[in-house]
Each structure stands twice: as C-alpha cells, then as structure tokens.
Amino acid sequence: MVKSKSPEYWEERVAANTWKTYNSMEERNRKLLEFYQDASRDIRNELYDLAEKYSKDGVLSRTDMYNQRHYEKLQERFEDIILSLGRSTEKTSLKSLQDGFREVYKDTAVGMGDIDYAMPNKKLMEKLLEEPWRGGNFSNRLWKNQKKLVAGLNDILRTGLQQEKTVTEMAVNLHNYMGQGFNECHRLVRSESMHYLNSAAMQRYKDAGVGYVQIWAALDERTCEICGVNGYHGKVYPIDKCPVLPFHPNCRCTIIPCFDEKLIKAANEAERNTNKHVEFREDYDYTVKVNTWSEDLNSAVSRCAREVAKKGTADGNEHMYLIHAESGESSFYEKGLPGEVGGEAFWKFLDSHKEDKFIFVHNHNTDGYFSETDMRTLLREKQISAMIAVRNDAVIYVAEKGEDVPKSGYFDDLFRDELDDLTEKIREKEISEADRNIKREEIIVDGLIQKYTKAGKLVEINGQK
C-alpha cells in the first residue's frame, strides 16, 4: 500500500475518482426526473378525465365530488401513483448507490496501490446502506418524502374544490407541487450518494488498516463556511472518530487517507487538549433566566436545557432544540455526534421559517464553552436570536445576537493581527500547530462575543451552586 504524505496526491488518486463517480451518478439521476414527469402527467390526466365527465364550465362541484365519492377515488389514485413513483425511485436509486459503492471501493483500493483486494459482499453493502445517519437512512427519508407528497397533493385538491378553482388551475398547482417534490427527492439522492460513496472509501480504509483520515473539500467548496478552508477541509481524525459526511445539502466533501506524521501528531495533540468529560446530575439546577425574556420563554428554555444535558449524558451525543422566541414552543429537535447537530433537516427548517426567531439550545459533553461553529450559527443565521450551550454538568452559557453582525463568515480577517502573531510563534517554534488551532478558535470566539453579542461578554449561569 502506498503511504504518500501529500494530501494533493490522495486528492488526485482517491478524491477525484469519488467525484467522478458522483458525477456519473448525477447523470443517471435524470431517470428520476422522468419518473416524476410521468407521475405528474398521470395525476393531471386523472383530474382531466374526471373533469371531462363531471365538470361544469371547467369547475368541479364540491358537493358532487364528495357525494359520489369522486374525491375519495381521486385521492386513492393519487396515492397509487405516488406509491408507484416511490418504488421506481427507490429501486433505481438503490442500484445506483450500490454500483457507486463498488466503483469507489475499487478505485480507492487501486489508488492506494492495492491490486489484490476483495470486494465487500452484498450483505455488508446493504447493511451500510440501511445504517441510519443523522436520524434516518435513505429508504426512511424517501418514504417520508412520498408521504408528504401525497398529503400536499390532497391539500391542493381539497383547497381547489373549496375555492371553486378551475380544473386547469388545480392541474397547474399539482404540476408545480410535483416539481417541488422532485427537487426534494433529487437533493435527498445527492446527499445519500455522497454519504454512501464516502462509506465505501471508509470501508476500504478500514479493510486496509488505515489509522487516520483527512476531510478533503472539492475545490469550488473551499470557501464554504462549513466545509471550506476555515471549516472541515484538511482536518485529520482517527478513523473511528471521523465526522459523518456530507455536512450539508449538496456537500461534496470526501475522505482521504492520511499518513503525514506531522498532521497526525497535531491531530493527536488537539484531541489530548480537548476539554474533560462532564455529566448530568438530577440535583443540578438547569434553570435559565434572561430578564428580557417572558416567563414562558425562560421556562421552555430551562426545560430544554435540562433535557439536552440529560440526553447527552445518556448517549454521548449532542442534542439541540430550536425554541420559538415569541411563543416559547419547542419547534425543532435534532441529535448527532458531538459538533454535528444542525444538519440538512436544520437548514431546511430555517429555510421554511425565514421570518421567525429562535433560541438555539444544545448540550456540550465537555467543560468547554462556545465553539466557532456555535458563533457562526448565531451570527450568520438571521433566524437565530440567541445561542445557549448547556454543559451536561449545569454550567450554561448564553449569548444573544447584537445589532451588528459580521458581513462575512470568514472570521479570520476580523482578528488578523492576533492570528499573525500565532503564525509567527509557530515559525519561532514557541507553539505547536495543534496549540495554534486551539488558540485561534479561542481568539475568534472571544472576539466575536465581545464585538457582536448584546452583553459583549459570555453570560454564564452555574447550576451546580
């Protein structure tokens, strides 16, 4: 097995082949568009056939539709069409995913110089495909989408009858909604494709005895706030602690092997320098009280603070709630590996609530406070008005967004002098690269808190007292 030290070498030999496979799978995804177009046509034809027999002046009578069970029968036909669409989509996508897995596993083995290798059996590939990640697997998510699609089509039909819309108007609305359904399906298949292709590469690394891996972003994604050069790109992890990919919709980050002793040493030092583990206790007080918030909002935040700490201690994961800043309602929940909550479902939720404000409550399993990711979420997402980090041991940190926010998500430019001093210390061998990474995040987080939060400092609540 080749053990080159250059990430660029592995980009050319491994990552490039993964992206090539992904692009070929995208070509095959055109078949999914055909499925949705056919289903959309069938749905409209069902409506037109009914209208030809029973409409008057292009409008279907709601009374006749209900009394003669035409409405119920049309709903059943819609369900049958979407069921058939789901089966076709699942069958085609699963085959594409399995073919992609084989291709990436083979290309990764060959790229590493392993000519004599055994392809994983079908049972293992199916197991990896069925393995939940971030709350579900491909089939779960696909059929959840299909259920939502049926409900949406029925809503359009019901509303159209109630408002006495013409058959043509309803047909256009049904067609447009099917287009939205395809976009959601396509986004899902893209995310699942990158996840499964990276699973193939990871399986090959494990089979080959690789100990460390490195996140490698596509060239056009290196300015991305999440996975670019200031995010995950280039980070090294022990293979059993590598984050789950993809990081966001349409993310094309890959995982390459790492044999660079300097990078591995820095990764190990960074891991040793992480904060100590802390745990939930029933006798700790997880009450959050912000004077400018309503009693109901403070109660809801306190309840969720206790809940995330308790759950985090039980399973070692990170848990988060979004609490509506006006109603105090717990509007969204997600769990994931430490540092990984706020995935695809989170972004979709924010996109569908552009005018609302939420309190972001999540737990930390260690005695650390805010991370750069926490501050980025607070300052870059207009729907997030406050960020709360709840240590499992009832030390709670609160930051409310100030009036001003950074114009860019590239925070390094805001603290250039301090970061240049760190770089100089590395040159003088006063600190290690691992120390530099830790100190960089401290400078950025502390600076952002001072400049862009209401209090201008970290608000700490200690529930251990």
Order of alpha helices (4+ residues) and beta strands (2+ residues): alpha-alpha-alpha-alpha-alpha-alpha-alpha-alpha-beta-beta-beta-alpha-alpha-beta-beta-alpha-beta-alpha-beta-beta-alpha-alpha-beta
